[in-house]
Amino acid sequence: MALPERNGFFRLDGRVAIVTGGGQSVGEGIAHRLAAAGARVAVFDVNGPNAASVARDVGGLAIQGDVTNGADIERAVAEVEQELGAVDILVNNAAILGKTACIWELSKEDMEEVLSVNLVGPFLFSRAVLGVPGGDGTGATGMLQEATGMFQRRYGRIVNVASIAGKEGNPTLIPYSASKAGLINLTKALAREVVGQGDITVNAIAPAIIRTRMLDTMPRATMDSLIAKIPMGRTGTIEEVAALVHFLVSSEASFTTGQCYDLSGGRATY
């Protein structure tokens, strides 16, 4: 079988992508990587100026919104379709760490806030871009729209950014760990729901500690203890995360679905 030209590997020309939490850090890196591969990228972020800055850099579309707000999500998907085209790729990257404390110091609201952003958000966004299989384009609002969802076009890539915490469970991070464990299983369940509806795949990635600006504020002792758990003896990079996401959203990754890929430097044990 003939191989494609090297400069054609994992190209995303003509594809439209939404990256949530795309206004900074890992999301920004993913947006840059997908745009460099030819995708038209919508940068969705609760911070409007950040979204605008990244969108300007990648020649994409900035959308300010909250992943926990269904109306914001429907508006965002409609705007992307109007300005860039039907959504081919969704990267559910937006997340919050939440309060760092033991369970007896946490409130019900602390738990619900993290679950709302890290788990309910990806649920809502995935539902919005998929549409209804065999449906007439009727959205969650009940309004009849042109059927442009992934089901209608029989193509789509969804990647959920989980965490090693979702596999191991980090002490003092119960809400975050639980939300990422839930996201991994949302990935597996959704992948099985959409299989057979065309070339639609759903995967997750589970990074360990990644070198971002946020780490600069972390005490050195805490940083050292986290790195000590990683056999490679270093943090991961935003570029390494973006590279894996890039592969998973490409058309070449057509036989890969329902999986959670580690970026842990050997830390993950399953």
C-alpha positions in Angstrom: 0.0 0.0 0.0 1.4 3.4 -1.0 2.1 5.8 1.9 0.9 9.4 1.7 3.5 12.1 1.1 5.2 13.1 4.4 3.9 16.6 4.3 0.4 15.2 4.0 0.5 13.3 7.3 -2.3 14.2 9.6 -3.4 17.2 7.5 -6.6 18.9 8.6 -7.2 21.1 5.6 -10.9 21.9 5.2 -11.7 20.7 8.8 -13.4 23.0 11.4 -12.4 22.6 15.0 -13.6 23.9 18.3 -11.2 24.0 21.2 -12.8 24.8 24.6 -10.5 26.5 27.1 -8.5 27.5 24.1 -7.5 30.9 25.3 -4.4 29.8 27.3 -2.0 27.1 28.3 -2.7 23.6 26.9 -5.8 24.8 25.0 -3.8 27.5 23.3 -1.1 25.0 22.3 -3.8 22.7 20.8 -5.4 25.5 18.9 -2.0 26.5 17.4 -1.2 22.9 16.4 -4.5 22.2 14.7 -4.4 25.6 12.8 -0.8 24.8 11.6 -2.2 21.5 10.2 -4.7 23.4 8.2 -7.8 23.4 10.4 -10.1 26.4 10.8 -10.2 26.8 14.6 -12.8 28.3 16.9 -11.3 29.3 20.3 -14.0 29.0 23.0 -13.1 30.4 26.4 -14.7 32.0 29.4 -12.1 34.7 29.1 -13.0 36.8 26.0 -9.7 38.7 25.6 -7.7 35.5 25.9 -9.9 33.8 23.3 -9.5 36.8 21.0 -5.7 36.9 21.3 -5.3 33.2 20.4 -7.9 33.4 17.6 -6.0 36.3 16.1 -2.7 34.4 16.3 -4.2 31.3 14.5 -6.4 33.2 12.1 -9.5 31.6 13.8 -12.7 32.6 15.5 -12.9 33.8 19.1 -16.0 32.9 21.1 -16.5 33.9 24.7 -18.7 31.5 26.7 -19.2 29.2 29.6 -19.1 25.4 29.0 -21.7 24.9 31.8 -24.2 27.1 30.0 -26.2 25.3 27.3 -27.3 28.5 25.6 -23.7 29.6 25.3 -22.8 26.3 23.7 -25.7 26.4 21.2 -24.8 30.0 20.3 -21.2 29.0 19.8 -21.9 26.0 17.6 -24.3 28.1 15.5 -21.7 30.9 15.2 -19.0 28.5 14.2 -21.2 26.9 11.5 -22.0 30.3 10.1 -18.5 31.7 10.1 -16.3 28.6 9.5 -18.5 25.7 8.5 -19.9 22.6 10.1 -17.9 21.3 13.1 -15.7 18.3 12.3 -13.5 18.4 15.5 -14.3 19.1 19.1 -11.6 19.2 21.8 -13.1 19.3 25.2 -10.2 20.9 27.1 -11.8 23.5 29.4 -11.4 22.5 33.0 -10.9 23.8 36.5 -8.8 22.3 39.3 -11.2 23.4 42.1 -10.5 23.7 45.8 -7.5 21.8 47.1 -8.6 20.3 50.4 -9.5 17.1 52.1 -13.1 15.9 51.9 -14.1 17.1 55.3 -13.1 20.6 54.2 -15.1 20.5 51.0 -18.7 21.5 50.5 -21.3 20.1 48.1 -20.9 23.3 46.1 -17.2 22.7 45.8 -17.9 19.3 44.2 -20.7 20.4 42.0 -18.7 23.4 40.6 -15.8 21.1 39.4 -18.1 18.4 38.0 -20.2 21.1 36.1 -17.1 22.4 34.2 -15.1 19.2 33.8 -17.8 16.7 33.2 -21.1 18.3 32.4 -19.4 20.8 30.0 -18.0 18.1 27.7 -21.3 16.3 27.8 -23.2 19.4 26.7 -20.7 20.3 24.0 -20.4 16.8 22.6 -24.2 16.6 22.4 -24.4 19.9 20.6 -21.9 19.0 17.8 -23.2 15.4 17.3 -26.8 16.3 16.5 -29.4 13.5 16.4 -28.7 10.3 14.4 -31.2 10.2 11.6 -32.8 13.3 13.0 -34.3 16.3 11.3 -32.0 18.9 12.8 -34.2 19.7 15.8 -31.8 21.0 18.5 -32.1 21.0 22.2 -34.1 24.2 22.0 -36.8 22.4 19.9 -36.2 24.8 17.0 -35.8 23.2 13.6 -32.3 23.9 12.2 -30.4 22.7 9.2 -29.0 19.3 10.0 -25.2 19.9 10.2 -24.2 17.7 13.1 -21.6 15.0 13.0 -24.3 12.4 12.7 -25.9 14.0 9.7 -22.5 14.3 7.9 -21.3 10.9 9.2 -17.9 12.3 10.3 -16.5 13.7 13.5 -13.7 13.6 16.0 -14.1 14.3 19.7 -11.2 14.4 22.1 -11.6 14.9 25.8 -8.7 16.1 27.9 -8.8 14.1 31.1 -5.9 13.6 33.5 -3.8 11.0 35.3 -5.8 12.0 38.4 -8.8 10.4 36.8 -7.0 7.1 36.9 -5.1 7.3 40.2 -7.1 9.7 42.3 -5.1 12.5 43.9 -5.5 13.2 47.6 -6.9 16.7 48.3 -8.2 16.8 44.8 -11.4 14.6 45.1 -13.7 16.8 42.9 -11.0 17.1 40.2 -10.1 13.4 40.3 -13.7 12.3 40.2 -14.5 14.6 37.3 -11.7 13.3 35.2 -12.5 9.7 36.0 -16.1 10.5 34.9 -14.8 12.1 31.7 -12.7 9.0 30.8 -15.8 6.8 31.2 -18.0 9.3 29.3 -15.5 8.9 26.5 -15.8 5.1 26.5 -19.6 5.1 26.7 -20.1 7.8 24.1 -17.6 6.1 21.7 -19.8 3.0 21.8 -23.0 5.0 21.3 -21.8 6.7 18.1 -20.0 3.7 16.5 -21.6 2.7 13.3 -22.9 6.2 12.6 -20.2 6.9 10.1 -16.6 7.8 10.7 -17.1 9.3 14.2 -14.6 8.6 17.0 -14.4 9.7 20.6 -11.1 9.4 22.6 -9.5 10.9 25.7 -6.0 11.7 26.8 -4.7 11.6 30.4 -1.7 13.9 30.9 0.4 13.8 34.1 1.9 17.1 35.1 2.5 19.4 32.2 4.9 22.3 32.1 2.7 25.4 32.0 3.0 28.9 33.5 0.8 27.8 36.4 3.7 25.6 37.6 5.9 28.7 38.1 3.8 29.5 41.2 4.0 26.1 42.7 6.4 25.5 45.6 9.6 23.7 44.5 9.0 20.9 47.0 5.6 20.2 45.6 7.0 20.2 42.1 9.8 17.8 43.0 7.3 15.4 44.7 5.2 15.3 41.5 8.1 14.8 39.2 9.4 12.0 41.4 6.4 10.0 40.5 7.3 10.2 36.8 9.8 7.5 35.7 11.1 9.9 32.9 11.9 12.4 35.6 10.4 15.4 33.9 7.2 17.2 33.2 5.4 16.9 29.9 5.1 19.8 27.5 2.2 21.5 25.9 3.6 20.6 22.5 3.6 16.9 23.4 -0.1 17.1 24.4 -1.0 19.0 21.3 0.8 16.4 19.1 -1.3 13.5 20.5 -4.5 15.5 20.1 -3.5 16.3 16.6 -3.2 12.6 15.7 -6.5 11.7 17.4 -8.5 14.3 15.5 -7.0 13.4 12.1 -8.8 11.3 9.5 -5.9 8.8 9.8 -7.1 7.9 13.3 -10.2 6.2 11.9 -9.8 2.9 13.7 -9.1 4.4 17.1 -12.1 5.1 19.4 -13.1 4.7 23.0 -9.6 4.9 24.2 -7.8 6.9 26.9 -4.1 7.7 25.9 -1.6 8.5 28.7 0.9 11.3 28.6 2.5 10.4 31.9 6.2 9.7 31.2 5.6 6.2 32.4 3.7 7.1 35.6 0.4 5.5 34.5 0.1 1.8 35.6 -3.0 0.9 33.5 
